[in-house]
Amino acid sequence: IYGLMRALADAGVAVLMISSDMEEVIGVSDRIAVMHEGQISGILDKEQFSQENVLLLAVGKQPR
């Protein structure tokens, strides 16, 4: 499935993946949108990916 997702993304297709597995999300994503209390609290680009940044956004704080 990851190969298909990557091929679609490389072809310019938007792929939305929803997961609570942080390692999975960080491993396959180009951008990560994090939600807190039903709202998007932030969007991280690949160079910003870290478990700390994802968790900070998940609790409503801004990454450093």
mmCIF file as Biopython writes it, N, C-alpha, C and O atoms, coordinates in Angstrom:
data_model
#
loop_
_atom_site.group_PDB
_atom_site.id
_atom_site.type_symbol
_atom_site.label_atom_id
_atom_site.label_alt_id
_atom_site.label_comp_id
_atom_site.label_asym_id
_atom_site.label_entity_id
_atom_site.label_seq_id
_atom_site.pdbx_PDB_ins_code
_atom_site.Cartn_x
_atom_site.Cartn_y
_atom_site.Cartn_z
_atom_site.occupancy
_atom_site.B_iso_or_equiv
_atom_site.auth_seq_id
_atom_site.auth_asym_id
_atom_site.pdbx_PDB_model_num
ATOM 1   N N  . ILE A ? 1  ? 0.822   -1.201 0.000   1.0 0.0 1  A 1 
ATOM 2   C CA . ILE A ? 1  ? 0.000   0.000  0.000   1.0 0.0 1  A 1 
ATOM 3   C C  . ILE A ? 1  ? 0.865   1.264  0.000   1.0 0.0 1  A 1 
ATOM 4   O O  . ILE A ? 1  ? 0.518   2.262  -0.631  1.0 0.0 1  A 1 
ATOM 5   N N  . TYR A ? 2  ? 2.004   1.208  0.721   1.0 0.0 2  A 1 
ATOM 6   C CA . TYR A ? 2  ? 2.863   2.396  0.772   1.0 0.0 2  A 1 
ATOM 7   C C  . TYR A ? 2  ? 3.440   2.719  -0.603  1.0 0.0 2  A 1 
ATOM 8   O O  . TYR A ? 2  ? 3.588   3.889  -0.959  1.0 0.0 2  A 1 
ATOM 9   N N  . GLY A ? 3  ? 3.762   1.693  -1.366  1.0 0.0 3  A 1 
ATOM 10  C CA . GLY A ? 3  ? 4.273   1.917  -2.719  1.0 0.0 3  A 1 
ATOM 11  C C  . GLY A ? 3  ? 3.245   2.608  -3.595  1.0 0.0 3  A 1 
ATOM 12  O O  . GLY A ? 3  ? 3.579   3.520  -4.352  1.0 0.0 3  A 1 
ATOM 13  N N  . LEU A ? 4  ? 2.008   2.180  -3.496  1.0 0.0 4  A 1 
ATOM 14  C CA . LEU A ? 4  ? 0.930   2.803  -4.261  1.0 0.0 4  A 1 
ATOM 15  C C  . LEU A ? 4  ? 0.723   4.248  -3.816  1.0 0.0 4  A 1 
ATOM 16  O O  . LEU A ? 4  ? 0.550   5.140  -4.646  1.0 0.0 4  A 1 
ATOM 17  N N  . MET A ? 5  ? 0.740   4.473  -2.513  1.0 0.0 5  A 1 
ATOM 18  C CA . MET A ? 5  ? 0.584   5.841  -2.008  1.0 0.0 5  A 1 
ATOM 19  C C  . MET A ? 5  ? 1.706   6.738  -2.520  1.0 0.0 5  A 1 
ATOM 20  O O  . MET A ? 5  ? 1.452   7.870  -2.932  1.0 0.0 5  A 1 
ATOM 21  N N  . ARG A ? 6  ? 2.942   6.245  -2.498  1.0 0.0 6  A 1 
ATOM 22  C CA . ARG A ? 6  ? 4.091   7.034  -2.966  1.0 0.0 6  A 1 
ATOM 23  C C  . ARG A ? 6  ? 3.970   7.307  -4.458  1.0 0.0 6  A 1 
ATOM 24  O O  . ARG A ? 6  ? 4.229   8.424  -4.905  1.0 0.0 6  A 1 
ATOM 25  N N  . ALA A ? 7  ? 3.576   6.294  -5.238  1.0 0.0 7  A 1 
ATOM 26  C CA . ALA A ? 7  ? 3.433   6.477  -6.686  1.0 0.0 7  A 1 
ATOM 27  C C  . ALA A ? 7  ? 2.373   7.530  -6.996  1.0 0.0 7  A 1 
ATOM 28  O O  . ALA A ? 7  ? 2.574   8.375  -7.868  1.0 0.0 7  A 1 
ATOM 29  N N  . LEU A ? 8  ? 1.264   7.484  -6.297  1.0 0.0 8  A 1 
ATOM 30  C CA . LEU A ? 8  ? 0.215   8.483  -6.506  1.0 0.0 8  A 1 
ATOM 31  C C  . LEU A ? 8  ? 0.707   9.880  -6.124  1.0 0.0 8  A 1 
ATOM 32  O O  . LEU A ? 8  ? 0.480   10.842 -6.857  1.0 0.0 8  A 1 
ATOM 33  N N  . ALA A ? 9  ? 1.372   9.989  -4.988  1.0 0.0 9  A 1 
ATOM 34  C CA . ALA A ? 9  ? 1.891   11.291 -4.550  1.0 0.0 9  A 1 
ATOM 35  C C  . ALA A ? 9  ? 2.915   11.825 -5.545  1.0 0.0 9  A 1 
ATOM 36  O O  . ALA A ? 9  ? 2.914   13.014 -5.862  1.0 0.0 9  A 1 
ATOM 37  N N  . ASP A ? 10 ? 3.786   10.950 -6.037  1.0 0.0 10 A 1 
ATOM 38  C CA . ASP A ? 10 ? 4.791   11.366 -7.020  1.0 0.0 10 A 1 
ATOM 39  C C  . ASP A ? 10 ? 4.150   11.828 -8.325  1.0 0.0 10 A 1 
ATOM 40  O O  . ASP A ? 10 ? 4.725   12.630 -9.060  1.0 0.0 10 A 1 
ATOM 41  N N  . ALA A ? 11 ? 2.950   11.313 -8.604  1.0 0.0 11 A 1 
ATOM 42  C CA . ALA A ? 11 ? 2.218   11.706 -9.812  1.0 0.0 11 A 1 
ATOM 43  C C  . ALA A ? 11 ? 1.396   12.976 -9.594  1.0 0.0 11 A 1 
ATOM 44  O O  . ALA A ? 11 ? 0.695   13.430 -10.498 1.0 0.0 11 A 1 
ATOM 45  N N  . GLY A ? 12 ? 1.485   13.547 -8.390  1.0 0.0 12 A 1 
ATOM 46  C CA . GLY A ? 12 ? 0.783   14.793 -8.119  1.0 0.0 12 A 1 
ATOM 47  C C  . GLY A ? 12 ? -0.589  14.634 -7.497  1.0 0.0 12 A 1 
ATOM 48  O O  . GLY A ? 12 ? -1.323  15.611 -7.348  1.0 0.0 12 A 1 
ATOM 49  N N  . VAL A ? 13 ? -0.941  13.410 -7.134  1.0 0.0 13 A 1 
ATOM 50  C CA . VAL A ? 13 ? -2.237  13.153 -6.514  1.0 0.0 13 A 1 
ATOM 51  C C  . VAL A ? 13 ? -2.118  13.388 -5.005  1.0 0.0 13 A 1 
ATOM 52  O O  . VAL A ? 13 ? -1.157  12.944 -4.377  1.0 0.0 13 A 1 
ATOM 53  N N  . ALA A ? 14 ? -3.085  14.076 -4.438  1.0 0.0 14 A 1 
ATOM 54  C CA . ALA A ? 14 ? -3.096  14.272 -2.986  1.0 0.0 14 A 1 
ATOM 55  C C  . ALA A ? 14 ? -3.532  12.972 -2.320  1.0 0.0 14 A 1 
ATOM 56  O O  . ALA A ? 14 ? -4.529  12.365 -2.710  1.0 0.0 14 A 1 
ATOM 57  N N  . VAL A ? 15 ? -2.780  12.558 -1.320  1.0 0.0 15 A 1 
ATOM 58  C CA . VAL A ? 15 ? -3.096  11.341 -0.578  1.0 0.0 15 A 1 
ATOM 59  C C  . VAL A ? 15 ? -3.277  11.727 0.884   1.0 0.0 15 A 1 
ATOM 60  O O  . VAL A ? 15 ? -2.384  12.315 1.494   1.0 0.0 15 A 1 
ATOM 61  N N  . LEU A ? 16 ? -4.422  11.398 1.433   1.0 0.0 16 A 1 
ATOM 62  C CA . LEU A ? 16 ? -4.705  11.680 2.838   1.0 0.0 16 A 1 
ATOM 63  C C  . LEU A ? 16 ? -4.637  10.373 3.607   1.0 0.0 16 A 1 
ATOM 64  O O  . LEU A ? 16 ? -5.391  9.439  3.335   1.0 0.0 16 A 1 
ATOM 65  N N  . MET A ? 17 ? -3.728  10.315 4.568   1.0 0.0 17 A 1 
ATOM 66  C CA . MET A ? 17 ? -3.592  9.133  5.412   1.0 0.0 17 A 1 
ATOM 67  C C  . MET A ? 17 ? -3.881  9.558  6.842   1.0 0.0 17 A 1 
ATOM 68  O O  . MET A ? 17 ? -3.332  10.549 7.325   1.0 0.0 17 A 1 
ATOM 69  N N  . ILE A ? 18 ? -4.731  8.818  7.509   1.0 0.0 18 A 1 
ATOM 70  C CA . ILE A ? 18 ? -5.047  9.098  8.906   1.0 0.0 18 A 1 
ATOM 71  C C  . ILE A ? 18 ? -4.536  7.931  9.727   1.0 0.0 18 A 1 
ATOM 72  O O  . ILE A ? 18 ? -4.882  6.777  9.474   1.0 0.0 18 A 1 
ATOM 73  N N  . SER A ? 19 ? -3.704  8.245  10.716  1.0 0.0 19 A 1 
ATOM 74  C CA . SER A ? 19 ? -3.123  7.186  11.536  1.0 0.0 19 A 1 
ATOM 75  C C  . SER A ? 19 ? -2.733  7.750  12.892  1.0 0.0 19 A 1 
ATOM 76  O O  . SER A ? 19 ? -2.393  8.927  13.017  1.0 0.0 19 A 1 
ATOM 77  N N  . SER A ? 20 ? -2.785  6.903  13.896  1.0 0.0 20 A 1 
ATOM 78  C CA . SER A ? 20 ? -2.289  7.285  15.218  1.0 0.0 20 A 1 
ATOM 79  C C  . SER A ? 20 ? -0.879  6.744  15.444  1.0 0.0 20 A 1 
ATOM 80  O O  . SER A ? 20 ? -0.294  6.967  16.505  1.0 0.0 20 A 1 
ATOM 81  N N  . ASP A ? 21 ? -0.331  6.036  14.460  1.0 0.0 21 A 1 
ATOM 82  C CA . ASP A ? 21 ? 1.020   5.479  14.553  1.0 0.0 21 A 1 
ATOM 83  C C  . ASP A ? 21 ? 2.015   6.528  14.058  1.0 0.0 21 A 1 
ATOM 84  O O  . ASP A ? 21 ? 2.200   6.698  12.853  1.0 0.0 21 A 1 
ATOM 85  N N  . MET A ? 22 ? 2.650   7.224  14.993  1.0 0.0 22 A 1 
ATOM 86  C CA . MET A ? 22 ? 3.510   8.347  14.640  1.0 0.0 22 A 1 
ATOM 87  C C  . MET A ? 22 ? 4.681   7.934  13.754  1.0 0.0 22 A 1 
ATOM 88  O O  . MET A ? 22 ? 5.014   8.651  12.810  1.0 0.0 22 A 1 
ATOM 89  N N  . GLU A ? 23 ? 5.309   6.804  14.034  1.0 0.0 23 A 1 
ATOM 90  C CA . GLU A ? 23 ? 6.434   6.357  13.204  1.0 0.0 23 A 1 
ATOM 91  C C  . GLU A ? 23 ? 5.987   6.123  11.769  1.0 0.0 23 A 1 
ATOM 92  O O  . GLU A ? 23 ? 6.704   6.467  10.829  1.0 0.0 23 A 1 
ATOM 93  N N  . GLU A ? 24 ? 4.810   5.540  11.595  1.0 0.0 24 A 1 
ATOM 94  C CA . GLU A ? 24 ? 4.264   5.302  10.265  1.0 0.0 24 A 1 
ATOM 95  C C  . GLU A ? 24 ? 4.033   6.631  9.543   1.0 0.0 24 A 1 
ATOM 96  O O  . GLU A ? 24 ? 4.426   6.796  8.388   1.0 0.0 24 A 1 
ATOM 97  N N  . VAL A ? 25 ? 3.404   7.561  10.226  1.0 0.0 25 A 1 
ATOM 98  C CA . VAL A ? 25 ? 3.095   8.859  9.623   1.0 0.0 25 A 1 
ATOM 99  C C  . VAL A ? 25 ? 4.378   9.585  9.222   1.0 0.0 25 A 1 
ATOM 100 O O  . VAL A ? 25 ? 4.482   10.091 8.105   1.0 0.0 25 A 1 
ATOM 101 N N  . ILE A ? 26 ? 5.346   9.636  10.123  1.0 0.0 26 A 1 
ATOM 102 C CA . ILE A ? 26 ? 6.617   10.310 9.826   1.0 0.0 26 A 1 
ATOM 103 C C  . ILE A ? 26 ? 7.346   9.614  8.679   1.0 0.0 26 A 1 
ATOM 104 O O  . ILE A ? 26 ? 7.988   10.271 7.859   1.0 0.0 26 A 1 
ATOM 105 N N  . GLY A ? 27 ? 7.248   8.297  8.621   1.0 0.0 27 A 1 
ATOM 106 C CA . GLY A ? 27 ? 7.968   7.534  7.607   1.0 0.0 27 A 1 
ATOM 107 C C  . GLY A ? 27 ? 7.442   7.674  6.196   1.0 0.0 27 A 1 
ATOM 108 O O  . GLY A ? 27 ? 8.206   7.515  5.243   1.0 0.0 27 A 1 
ATOM 109 N N  . VAL A ? 28 ? 6.161   7.966  6.027   1.0 0.0 28 A 1 
ATOM 110 C CA . VAL A ? 28 ? 5.592   7.974  4.674   1.0 0.0 28 A 1 
ATOM 111 C C  . VAL A ? 28 ? 5.079   9.334  4.213   1.0 0.0 28 A 1 
ATOM 112 O O  . VAL A ? 28 ? 4.631   9.465  3.074   1.0 0.0 28 A 1 
ATOM 113 N N  . SER A ? 29 ? 5.135   10.333 5.062   1.0 0.0 29 A 1 
ATOM 114 C CA . SER A ? 29 ? 4.499   11.611 4.731   1.0 0.0 29 A 1 
ATOM 115 C C  . SER A ? 29 ? 5.462   12.635 4.146   1.0 0.0 29 A 1 
ATOM 116 O O  . SER A ? 29 ? 6.663   12.620 4.417   1.0 0.0 29 A 1 
ATOM 117 N N  . ASP A ? 30 ? 4.899   13.523 3.335   1.0 0.0 30 A 1 
ATOM 118 C CA . ASP A ? 30 ? 5.613   14.712 2.864   1.0 0.0 30 A 1 
ATOM 119 C C  . ASP A ? 30 ? 5.278   15.909 3.747   1.0 0.0 30 A 1 
ATOM 120 O O  . ASP A ? 30 ? 6.103   16.800 3.950   1.0 0.0 30 A 1 
ATOM 121 N N  . ARG A ? 31 ? 4.051   15.914 4.268   1.0 0.0 31 A 1 
ATOM 122 C CA . ARG A ? 31 ? 3.582   16.921 5.221   1.0 0.0 31 A 1 
ATOM 123 C C  . ARG A ? 31 ? 2.689   16.229 6.231   1.0 0.0 31 A 1 
ATOM 124 O O  . ARG A ? 31 ? 2.036   15.233 5.920   1.0 0.0 31 A 1 
ATOM 125 N N  . ILE A ? 32 ? 2.665   16.762 7.439   1.0 0.0 32 A 1 
ATOM 126 C CA . ILE A ? 32 ? 1.803   16.208 8.484   1.0 0.0 32 A 1 
ATOM 127 C C  . ILE A ? 32 ? 0.942   17.333 9.044   1.0 0.0 32 A 1 
ATOM 128 O O  . ILE A ? 32 ? 1.455   18.358 9.495   1.0 0.0 32 A 1 
ATOM 129 N N  . ALA A ? 33 ? -0.371  17.131 9.009   1.0 0.0 33 A 1 
ATOM 130 C CA . ALA A ? 33 ? -1.304  18.048 9.666   1.0 0.0 33 A 1 
ATOM 131 C C  . ALA A ? 33 ? -1.690  17.404 10.993  1.0 0.0 33 A 1 
ATOM 132 O O  . ALA A ? 33 ? -2.125  16.253 11.032  1.0 0.0 33 A 1 
ATOM 133 N N  . VAL A ? 34 ? -1.530  18.149 12.067  1.0 0.0 34 A 1 
ATOM 134 C CA . VAL A ? 34 ? -1.811  17.634 13.410  1.0 0.0 34 A 1 
ATOM 135 C C  . VAL A ? 34 ? -3.054  18.329 13.945  1.0 0.0 34 A 1 
ATOM 136 O O  . VAL A ? 34 ? -3.224  19.538 13.788  1.0 0.0 34 A 1 
ATOM 137 N N  . MET A ? 35 ? -3.916  17.547 14.575  1.0 0.0 35 A 1 
ATOM 138 C CA . MET A ? 35 ? -5.148  18.106 15.123  1.0 0.0 35 A 1 
ATOM 139 C C  . MET A ? 35 ? -5.110  18.152 16.641  1.0 0.0 35 A 1 
ATOM 140 O O  . MET A ? 35 ? -4.508  17.304 17.299  1.0 0.0 35 A 1 
ATOM 141 N N  . HIS A ? 36 ? -5.774  19.175 17.178  1.0 0.0 36 A 1 
ATOM 142 C CA . HIS A ? 36 ? -5.950  19.338 18.622  1.0 0.0 36 A 1 
ATOM 143 C C  . HIS A ? 36 ? -7.356  19.869 18.844  1.0 0.0 36 A 1 
ATOM 144 O O  . HIS A ? 36 ? -7.729  20.907 18.296  1.0 0.0 36 A 1 
ATOM 145 N N  . GLU A ? 37 ? -8.126  19.164 19.640  1.0 0.0 37 A 1 
ATOM 146 C CA . GLU A ? 37 ? -9.505  19.546 19.955  1.0 0.0 37 A 1 
ATOM 147 C C  . GLU A ? 37 ? -10.341 19.812 18.699  1.0 0.0 37 A 1 
ATOM 148 O O  . GLU A ? 37 ? -11.093 20.784 18.634  1.0 0.0 37 A 1 
ATOM 149 N N  . GLY A ? 38 ? -10.195 18.931 17.704  1.0 0.0 38 A 1 
ATOM 150 C CA . GLY A ? 38 ? -11.018 19.001 16.503  1.0 0.0 38 A 1 
ATOM 151 C C  . GLY A ? 38 ? -10.594 20.019 15.463  1.0 0.0 38 A 1 
ATOM 152 O O  . GLY A ? 38 ? -11.277 20.189 14.453  1.0 0.0 38 A 1 
ATOM 153 N N  . GLN A ? 39 ? -9.490  20.693 15.688  1.0 0.0 39 A 1 
ATOM 154 C CA . GLN A ? 39 ? -8.992  21.705 14.749  1.0 0.0 39 A 1 
ATOM 155 C C  . GLN A ? 39 ? -7.557  21.363 14.350  1.0 0.0 39 A 1 
ATOM 156 O O  . GLN A ? 39 ? -6.820  20.755 15.126  1.0 0.0 39 A 1 
ATOM 157 N N  . ILE A ? 40 ? -7.171  21.753 13.150  1.0 0.0 40 A 1 
ATOM 158 C CA . ILE A ? 40 ? -5.775  21.581 12.746  1.0 0.0 40 A 1 
ATOM 159 C C  . ILE A ? 40 ? -4.944  22.591 13.528  1.0 0.0 40 A 1 
ATOM 160 O O  . ILE A ? 40 ? -5.125  23.801 13.392  1.0 0.0 40 A 1 
ATOM 161 N N  . SER A ? 41 ? -4.039  22.083 14.339  1.0 0.0 41 A 1 
ATOM 162 C CA . SER A ? 41 ? -3.209  22.957 15.173  1.0 0.0 41 A 1 
ATOM 163 C C  . SER A ? 41 ? -1.907  23.334 14.484  1.0 0.0 41 A 1 
ATOM 164 O O  . SER A ? 41 ? -1.228  24.269 14.908  1.0 0.0 41 A 1 
ATOM 165 N N  . GLY A ? 42 ? -1.554  22.617 13.428  1.0 0.0 42 A 1 
ATOM 166 C CA . GLY A ? 42 ? -0.348  22.956 12.687  1.0 0.0 42 A 1 
ATOM 167 C C  . GLY A ? 42 ? -0.076  21.963 11.581  1.0 0.0 42 A 1 
ATOM 168 O O  . GLY A ? 42 ? -0.565  20.833 11.594  1.0 0.0 42 A 1 
ATOM 169 N N  . ILE A ? 43 ? 0.715   22.410 10.623  1.0 0.0 43 A 1 
ATOM 170 C CA . ILE A ? 43 ? 1.141   21.562 9.513   1.0 0.0 43 A 1 
ATOM 171 C C  . ILE A ? 43 ? 2.660   21.595 9.478   1.0 0.0 43 A 1 
ATOM 172 O O  . ILE A ? 43 ? 3.273   22.662 9.446   1.0 0.0 43 A 1 
ATOM 173 N N  . LEU A ? 44 ? 3.252   20.415 9.485   1.0 0.0 44 A 1 
ATOM 174 C CA . LEU A ? 44 ? 4.707   20.292 9.477   1.0 0.0 44 A 1 
ATOM 175 C C  . LEU A ? 44 ? 5.191   19.836 8.107   1.0 0.0 44 A 1 
ATOM 176 O O  . LEU A ? 44 ? 4.629   18.911 7.520   1.0 0.0 44 A 1 
ATOM 177 N N  . ASP A ? 45 ? 6.232   20.486 7.602   1.0 0.0 45 A 1 
ATOM 178 C CA . ASP A ? 45 ? 6.914   20.017 6.403   1.0 0.0 45 A 1 
ATOM 179 C C  . ASP A ? 45 ? 7.953   18.986 6.815   1.0 0.0 45 A 1 
ATOM 180 O O  . ASP A ? 45 ? 8.330   18.905 7.984   1.0 0.0 45 A 1 
ATOM 181 N N  . LYS A ? 46 ? 8.413   18.205 5.853   1.0 0.0 46 A 1 
ATOM 182 C CA . LYS A ? 46 ? 9.303   17.075 6.135   1.0 0.0 46 A 1 
ATOM 183 C C  . LYS A ? 46 ? 10.508  17.464 7.000   1.0 0.0 46 A 1 
ATOM 184 O O  . LYS A ? 46 ? 10.896  16.710 7.892   1.0 0.0 46 A 1 
ATOM 185 N N  . GLU A ? 47 ? 11.096  18.628 6.742   1.0 0.0 47 A 1 
ATOM 186 C CA . GLU A ? 47 ? 12.274  19.033 7.517   1.0 0.0 47 A 1 
ATOM 187 C C  . GLU A ? 47 ? 11.931  19.383 8.972   1.0 0.0 47 A 1 
ATOM 188 O O  . GLU A ? 47 ? 12.828  19.528 9.802   1.0 0.0 47 A 1 
ATOM 189 N N  . GLN A ? 48 ? 10.648  19.517 9.276   1.0 0.0 48 A 1 
ATOM 190 C CA . GLN A ? 48 ? 10.206  19.819 10.640  1.0 0.0 48 A 1 
ATOM 191 C C  . GLN A ? 48 ? 9.755   18.571 11.401  1.0 0.0 48 A 1 
ATOM 192 O O  . GLN A ? 48 ? 9.433   18.651 12.586  1.0 0.0 48 A 1 
ATOM 193 N N  . PHE A ? 49 ? 9.731   17.415 10.722  1.0 0.0 49 A 1 
ATOM 194 C CA . PHE A ? 49 ? 9.213   16.197 11.343  1.0 0.0 49 A 1 
ATOM 195 C C  . PHE A ? 49 ? 10.056  15.782 12.538  1.0 0.0 49 A 1 
ATOM 196 O O  . PHE A ? 49 ? 11.274  15.633 12.434  1.0 0.0 49 A 1 
ATOM 197 N N  . SER A ? 50 ? 9.406   15.601 13.652  1.0 0.0 50 A 1 
ATOM 198 C CA . SER A ? 50 ? 9.988   14.951 14.823  1.0 0.0 50 A 1 
ATOM 199 C C  . SER A ? 50 ? 8.823   14.557 15.715  1.0 0.0 50 A 1 
ATOM 200 O O  . SER A ? 50 ? 7.752   15.161 15.658  1.0 0.0 50 A 1 
ATOM 201 N N  . GLN A ? 51 ? 9.036   13.555 16.525  1.0 0.0 51 A 1 
ATOM 202 C CA . GLN A ? 51 ? 7.977   13.159 17.447  1.0 0.0 51 A 1 
ATOM 203 C C  . GLN A ? 51 ? 7.645   14.313 18.385  1.0 0.0 51 A 1 
ATOM 204 O O  . GLN A ? 51 ? 6.482   14.524 18.729  1.0 0.0 51 A 1 
ATOM 205 N N  . GLU A ? 52 ? 8.658   15.054 18.794  1.0 0.0 52 A 1 
ATOM 206 C CA . GLU A ? 52 ? 8.429   16.186 19.700  1.0 0.0 52 A 1 
ATOM 207 C C  . GLU A ? 52 ? 7.517   17.231 19.056  1.0 0.0 52 A 1 
ATOM 208 O O  . GLU A ? 52 ? 6.573   17.697 19.693  1.0 0.0 52 A 1 
ATOM 209 N N  . ASN A ? 53 ? 7.787   17.602 17.805  1.0 0.0 53 A 1 
ATOM 210 C CA . ASN A ? 53 ? 6.961   18.615 17.142  1.0 0.0 53 A 1 
ATOM 211 C C  . ASN A ? 53 ? 5.520   18.140 16.963  1.0 0.0 53 A 1 
ATOM 212 O O  . ASN A ? 53 ? 4.580   18.911 17.154  1.0 0.0 53 A 1 
ATOM 213 N N  . VAL A ? 54 ? 5.350   16.884 16.602  1.0 0.0 54 A 1 
ATOM 214 C CA . VAL A ? 54 ? 3.997   16.341 16.440  1.0 0.0 54 A 1 
ATOM 215 C C  . VAL A ? 54 ? 3.266   16.371 17.780  1.0 0.0 54 A 1 
ATOM 216 O O  . VAL A ? 54 ? 2.108   16.783 17.849  1.0 0.0 54 A 1 
ATOM 217 N N  . LEU A ? 55 ? 3.935   15.939 18.833  1.0 0.0 55 A 1 
ATOM 218 C CA . LEU A ? 55 ? 3.294   15.915 20.152  1.0 0.0 55 A 1 
ATOM 219 C C  . LEU A ? 55 ? 2.975   17.315 20.666  1.0 0.0 55 A 1 
ATOM 220 O O  . LEU A ? 55 ? 1.925   17.527 21.273  1.0 0.0 55 A 1 
ATOM 221 N N  . LEU A ? 56 ? 3.866   18.267 20.428  1.0 0.0 56 A 1 
ATOM 222 C CA . LEU A ? 56 ? 3.581   19.644 20.849  1.0 0.0 56 A 1 
ATOM 223 C C  . LEU A ? 56 ? 2.310   20.159 20.185  1.0 0.0 56 A 1 
ATOM 224 O O  . LEU A ? 56 ? 1.454   20.743 20.849  1.0 0.0 56 A 1 
ATOM 225 N N  . LEU A ? 57 ? 2.185   19.943 18.882  1.0 0.0 57 A 1 
ATOM 226 C CA . LEU A ? 57 ? 0.975   20.377 18.183  1.0 0.0 57 A 1 
ATOM 227 C C  . LEU A ? 57 ? -0.252  19.615 18.673  1.0 0.0 57 A 1 
ATOM 228 O O  . LEU A ? 57 ? -1.343  20.179 18.750  1.0 0.0 57 A 1 
ATOM 229 N N  . ALA A ? 58 ? -0.081  18.349 19.001  1.0 0.0 58 A 1 
ATOM 230 C CA . ALA A ? 58 ? -1.209  17.524 19.453  1.0 0.0 58 A 1 
ATOM 231 C C  . ALA A ? 58 ? -1.772  17.997 20.791  1.0 0.0 58 A 1 
ATOM 232 O O  . ALA A ? 58 ? -2.934  17.738 21.103  1.0 0.0 58 A 1 
ATOM 233 N N  . VAL A ? 59 ? -0.952  18.688 21.578  1.0 0.0 59 A 1 
ATOM 234 C CA . VAL A ? 59 ? -1.443  19.216 22.859  1.0 0.0 59 A 1 
ATOM 235 C C  . VAL A ? 59 ? -1.690  20.723 22.790  1.0 0.0 59 A 1 
ATOM 236 O O  . VAL A ? 59 ? -1.885  21.371 23.818  1.0 0.0 59 A 1 
ATOM 237 N N  . GLY A ? 60 ? -1.683  21.274 21.580  1.0 0.0 60 A 1 
ATOM 238 C CA . GLY A ? 60 ? -2.048  22.671 21.393  1.0 0.0 60 A 1 
ATOM 239 C C  . GLY A ? 60 ? -0.919  23.670 21.530  1.0 0.0 60 A 1 
ATOM 240 O O  . GLY A ? 60 ? -1.166  24.873 21.620  1.0 0.0 60 A 1 
ATOM 241 N N  . LYS A ? 61 ? 0.320   23.195 21.547  1.0 0.0 61 A 1 
ATOM 242 C CA . LYS A ? 61 ? 1.467   24.101 21.639  1.0 0.0 61 A 1 
ATOM 243 C C  . LYS A ? 61 ? 2.157   24.183 20.286  1.0 0.0 61 A 1 
ATOM 244 O O  . LYS A ? 61 ? 1.955   23.327 19.424  1.0 0.0 61 A 1 
ATOM 245 N N  . GLN A ? 62 ? 2.964   25.206 20.105  1.0 0.0 62 A 1 
ATOM 246 C CA . GLN A ? 62 ? 3.695   25.379 18.855  1.0 0.0 62 A 1 
ATOM 247 C C  . GLN A ? 62 ? 5.079   24.737 18.961  1.0 0.0 62 A 1 
ATOM 248 O O  . GLN A ? 62 ? 5.724   24.814 20.007  1.0 0.0 62 A 1 
ATOM 249 N N  . PRO A ? 63 ? 5.534   24.102 17.874  1.0 0.0 63 A 1 
ATOM 250 C CA . PRO A ? 63 ? 6.875   23.502 17.907  1.0 0.0 63 A 1 
ATOM 251 C C  . PRO A ? 63 ? 7.945   24.576 17.989  1.0 0.0 63 A 1 
ATOM 252 O O  . PRO A ? 63 ? 7.729   25.732 17.623  1.0 0.0 63 A 1 
ATOM 253 N N  . ARG A ? 64 ? 9.094   24.165 18.475  1.0 0.0 64 A 1 
ATOM 254 C CA . ARG A ? 64 ? 10.212  25.104 18.633  1.0 0.0 64 A 1 
ATOM 255 C C  . ARG A ? 64 ? 10.920  25.325 17.330  1.0 0.0 64 A 1 
ATOM 256 O O  . ARG A ? 64 ? 11.886  26.086 17.274  1.0 0.0 64 A 1 
#
